[in-house]
Amino acid sequence: MPGGRLTQQERQQIASGLADGLAYAEIARRLDRPTSTVTREVMRNGGPTAYRPELAQRATEQRAHRRRRSARRAKAAPDAYGRDPKAVREYEETLTTVFIASGTPRMMARVMACLTLSDSGSLTAAELAERLEVSPASVSKAIAFLESQDLVRRFREEGGRRERYGFDEDIWYQSMMASARSTAQVAATSREGVDVMGPGTPVATRLENAARFLDFVSETMIRAAEEARDVLFAKPEESKDEG
């Protein structure tokens, strides 16, 4: 099985496979590549409907350039915790890809991943721009979007004028609750259809069963989120004691 970066020709084959409606696994089989490689390539470059091989190739070259620059900086300033800089960079890319797959725009996903992996828990706009090697304007736009979604919080440094941005750890709880509310809304709407379609009819029965299922799922999600919320803010010692 070949290794290394995907070639321009392979990216063209991926685009053709997507256009033909092939699954990632089948495209990967034809390329003799792992399915994860194809999945990551597509999700990192616009998703199955917006994937463009030329743009993907260019983006890969830009990432490689950033890695080389980051590697040089890493040698000059080794990680205080002894972490492998290359492994950290690769993990940050993986985390970014997951955020993108969940529906977050690419630049915003990069900022989220960068903030998530910051030991300080927060960064200034200048620090974000430097770490991500993007313009301050790009960071500003990403922060504005993430704030509108309540995904980051803004605060001012003590005794300073600079603002810092932090990834709000409570977002996982808020996200779960939002999903539960959305599920409950679908359940309620399904139940409304029972009277419209006529109680006892096949459609009404299907709607009622869906409503009962979704109600149960929504209530379970809310209960689980409430019970587990403290875990988000637990210290390592506390988590170890609970285990």
Sequence and secondary structure as in RCSB ss.txt:
>XXXX:A:sequence
MPGGRLTQQERQQIASGLADGLAYAEIARRLDRPTSTVTREVMRNGGPTAYRPELAQRATEQRAHRRRRSARRAK
AAPDAYGRDPKAVREYEETLTTVFIASGTPRMMARVMACLTLSDSGSLTAAELAERLEVSPASVSKAIAFLESQD
LVRRFREEGGRRERYGFDEDIWYQSMMASARSTAQVAATSREGVDVMGPGTPVATRLENAARFLDFVSETMIRAA
EEARDVLFAKPEESKDEG
>XXXX:A:secstr
   SS  HHHHHHHHHHHHTT  HHHHHHHHT  HHHHHHHHHHTT TTT  HHHHHHHHHHHHHHHHHHHHHHH
HS  TT   HHHHHHHHHHHHHHHHHTT  HHHHHHHHHHHT TTSEEEHHHHHHHHT  HHHHHHHHHHHHHTT
 EEEEE TTSS EEEEE TTHHHHHHHHHHHHHHHHHHHHHHHHHHH TTSHHHHHHHHHHHHHHHHHHHHHHHH
HHHGGGGG  HHHHHHH 
